[in-house]
Structures are given as C-alpha cells and as structure tokens.
Amino acid sequence: NNVGNEIKKQNLYESNETKAHLFNSIFELLFSVHNAYIDVLNKYKPNSISCLNEVSIKKSESLFDNIRKNRIDNSQLKEKLLDVLTINPYYTEAYLYYYNKYNDTDGVLEKTALFFGIDIVSEKKIAELKRQIELNTTKMDVNEKINFANNYSKKIGLQKNINLSNSLVVQDKQQRTFNGV
C-alpha cells in the first residue's frame, strides 16, 4: 500500500497539469506582489511610476480615431491596432475593436488584457458562451450542457477560469420542475 501511495505521489509531482498549476499560481502571486508594490509607491510617491504619458495617450487616441473612421487601409489595420495597444495597453476600446474584428481564439488578446487589469474581452467571451449555451443546449441534460460549455470555451479561447456547473445545474432544475415539483 505504501508503494502504491509513493507511486501516486511521484505521478502527481511529475504531472504536467500539476506543474502548469504551480507555474500559474506562482505567476499570479508575483503579479499580485508587483501590483501591491506599485500601489505602495503610488501612495507614498505619487506619479513616480508611469508607463504612459500624455503624449502616448494622445498618440494612441489619434491612431485609434483614424482606425474607427476607416482612414487606415485594411491591409494595415491589424498592425495599427496592435500599435495602439502597444502604445497604450490600457485602451479598453481598442481591445473590444480588435476582438470584434478578429476574435481571439488563441486567447492572446484576452491574456494581454487581463495582464493589464482589463476584463472586457473575458466578459464578451463569457456572454457569448452563455448565449451559445441558451441557443444550443435546450434538449441536453446537465452533463451534456457542461461538456458543451467546456468545449465551446476552448473553441473561443476563453482564458478566464469560470465555473458554470452550479448555474447549469440550477438552470436544469428550473427547466425540469414547475413550482418546485
């Protein structure tokens, strides 16, 4: 029995899933410490750290305005949108525009937005996921709905970890009962 337990432990330590989870946890921890450090610096030495200045903000706004007004050739549009986000990674509208135009099936846009504390791409993907669940799962049982949700999440490259299981179980119960019966 001890040998079996040791083998299980060894498999757990060598598991790629375990390593990925540890890597993500360490990354989130370091990013949280970094944010706390920046908050403390900004509290005690206001404006001591800033990656954006007024010139950068105006430049990104001007470039994005040209994109919105169709002044940029289609062949250069994606590159110019990425320029806007490079100049000003906090430009929420640019993320939305990019997502609406090119989607984000690989999840890179969403990861980048989340890195800068912008949740808008995740929110759009979650809304799309919920809409697809409502449209496509009316005749499925709850386990099929959960599988559909997981597969569709992967299809659209949803990076934010959400747990729809509980809400799908509640929704399923509501659909299958009337006045609690």
C-alpha positions as CSV (number, residue, x, y, z in Angstrom):
1,N,0.0,0.0,0.0
2,N,2.9,2.4,0.8
3,V,4.5,1.6,-2.5
4,G,1.2,2.5,-4.3
5,N,0.9,5.7,-2.4
6,E,4.5,6.6,-3.3
7,I,3.8,5.9,-7.0
8,K,0.7,8.2,-6.8
9,K,2.8,10.9,-5.2
10,Q,5.5,10.6,-7.8
11,N,2.9,10.7,-10.6
12,L,1.4,13.8,-9.0
13,Y,4.8,15.6,-8.8
14,E,5.7,14.7,-12.4
15,S,2.3,15.6,-13.8
16,N,2.3,18.4,-16.4
17,E,-1.1,19.6,-15.0
18,T,0.5,20.0,-11.6
19,K,3.5,21.8,-13.0
20,A,1.2,24.1,-15.0
21,H,-1.0,24.8,-12.0
22,L,2.1,25.7,-9.9
23,F,3.5,27.9,-12.6
24,N,0.2,29.8,-12.9
25,S,-0.1,30.2,-9.2
26,I,3.5,31.5,-8.8
27,F,2.9,33.9,-11.7
28,E,-0.3,35.2,-10.2
29,L,1.4,35.6,-6.8
30,L,4.3,37.5,-8.3
31,F,2.0,39.7,-10.3
32,S,-0.1,40.4,-7.1
33,V,3.1,41.3,-5.2
34,H,4.2,43.6,-8.1
35,N,0.8,45.3,-8.1
36,A,1.0,45.8,-4.3
37,Y,4.5,47.3,-4.7
38,I,3.2,49.7,-7.4
39,D,0.3,50.7,-5.2
40,V,2.6,51.5,-2.3
41,L,4.9,53.5,-4.5
42,N,2.0,55.4,-5.9
43,K,0.6,56.1,-2.4
44,Y,3.8,57.4,-0.9
45,K,5.4,58.8,-4.1
46,P,2.6,59.8,-6.4
47,N,3.4,59.8,-10.1
48,S,6.8,58.2,-9.5
49,I,5.9,55.3,-11.8
50,S,4.0,55.7,-15.0
51,C,4.3,53.8,-18.3
52,L,2.0,56.3,-20.0
53,N,2.4,59.9,-20.5
54,E,0.1,62.5,-22.1
55,V,1.9,62.3,-25.5
56,S,1.5,58.5,-25.6
57,I,-2.2,58.7,-24.7
58,K,-2.9,61.3,-27.3
59,K,-0.9,59.3,-29.9
60,S,-2.9,56.1,-29.2
61,E,-6.2,58.0,-29.2
62,S,-5.4,59.7,-32.5
63,L,-4.3,56.4,-34.2
64,F,-7.4,54.7,-32.9
65,D,-9.6,57.5,-34.1
66,N,-8.1,57.0,-37.6
67,I,-8.9,53.3,-37.3
68,R,-12.5,54.0,-36.3
69,K,-13.0,56.4,-39.1
70,N,-11.7,53.9,-41.7
71,R,-8.7,56.0,-42.6
72,I,-6.4,53.0,-42.3
73,D,-6.1,50.6,-45.1
74,N,-7.5,47.1,-44.4
75,S,-4.1,45.5,-45.0
76,Q,-2.5,47.6,-42.2
77,L,-5.5,47.6,-39.8
78,K,-4.4,44.7,-37.6
79,E,-0.9,46.1,-37.3
80,K,-2.1,49.6,-36.4
81,L,-4.5,48.2,-33.8
82,L,-1.6,46.4,-32.2
83,D,0.4,49.6,-32.4
84,V,-2.4,51.3,-30.4
85,L,-2.3,48.6,-27.8
86,T,1.5,48.7,-27.6
87,I,1.4,52.5,-27.1
88,N,-1.4,52.3,-24.6
89,P,-2.1,48.8,-23.2
90,Y,-5.0,50.3,-21.1
91,Y,-7.1,51.3,-24.1
92,T,-10.3,49.3,-23.5
93,E,-12.0,50.3,-26.7
94,A,-9.0,49.1,-28.8
95,Y,-9.3,45.6,-27.2
96,L,-13.0,45.5,-28.0
97,Y,-12.5,46.7,-31.5
98,Y,-9.8,44.1,-32.1
99,Y,-11.9,41.3,-30.6
100,N,-15.0,42.3,-32.7
101,K,-12.9,42.4,-35.8
102,Y,-10.5,39.4,-35.4
103,N,-11.9,37.4,-32.5
104,D,-9.4,35.8,-30.1
105,T,-9.5,32.0,-30.5
106,D,-5.9,31.6,-29.3
107,G,-6.6,33.7,-26.1
108,V,-3.6,36.0,-26.5
109,L,-5.7,39.2,-26.6
110,E,-7.6,38.1,-23.5
111,K,-4.4,37.2,-21.6
112,T,-2.9,40.5,-22.6
113,A,-6.0,42.5,-21.5
114,L,-6.2,40.6,-18.2
115,F,-2.5,41.3,-17.6
116,F,-3.3,45.0,-17.7
117,G,-6.4,44.5,-15.5
118,I,-8.9,44.8,-18.3
119,D,-11.6,42.2,-18.1
120,I,-13.7,43.3,-21.2
121,V,-12.5,40.6,-23.6
122,S,-13.3,37.9,-21.0
123,E,-16.7,39.4,-20.4
124,K,-17.5,39.4,-24.1
125,K,-16.4,35.7,-24.4
126,I,-18.4,34.7,-21.3
127,A,-21.5,36.5,-22.7
128,E,-21.0,34.7,-26.0
129,L,-20.6,31.3,-24.1
130,K,-23.8,31.9,-22.2
131,R,-25.7,32.9,-25.3
132,Q,-24.5,29.7,-27.1
133,I,-25.5,27.6,-24.1
134,E,-29.0,29.0,-24.2
135,L,-29.3,28.5,-28.0
136,N,-27.8,25.1,-28.3
137,T,-28.4,23.1,-25.2
138,T,-32.2,23.2,-24.6
139,K,-32.6,19.5,-25.1
140,M,-29.4,18.4,-23.4
141,D,-29.1,17.1,-19.8
142,V,-26.9,19.0,-17.4
143,N,-23.8,16.9,-18.0
144,E,-24.1,17.4,-21.8
145,K,-24.5,21.2,-21.1
146,I,-21.3,21.2,-19.0
147,N,-19.4,19.4,-21.8
148,F,-20.8,21.8,-24.4
149,A,-19.7,24.8,-22.2
150,N,-16.2,23.4,-21.7
151,N,-15.8,22.6,-25.4
152,Y,-17.2,26.0,-26.5
153,S,-14.9,27.8,-24.0
154,K,-11.9,26.1,-25.7
155,K,-13.2,26.9,-29.1
156,I,-13.4,30.7,-28.4
157,G,-10.1,30.7,-26.4
158,L,-11.7,31.7,-23.1
159,Q,-8.7,32.1,-20.7
160,K,-10.6,33.3,-17.6
161,N,-11.5,30.3,-15.5
162,I,-15.2,30.3,-14.8
163,N,-17.3,27.6,-13.2
164,L,-20.7,27.3,-14.9
165,S,-21.5,23.9,-13.4
166,N,-23.6,25.2,-10.5
167,S,-25.6,27.7,-12.6
168,L,-26.2,25.0,-15.2
169,V,-27.4,22.6,-12.6
170,V,-29.8,25.2,-11.1
171,Q,-31.0,26.1,-14.6
172,D,-31.6,22.5,-15.4
173,K,-33.6,22.0,-12.2
174,Q,-35.7,25.1,-13.1
175,Q,-36.4,23.8,-16.6
176,R,-37.4,20.3,-15.3
177,T,-39.7,21.4,-12.5
178,F,-42.7,23.5,-12.1
179,N,-43.3,25.4,-8.8
180,G,-40.7,23.1,-7.1
181,V,-42.3,19.9,-8.2
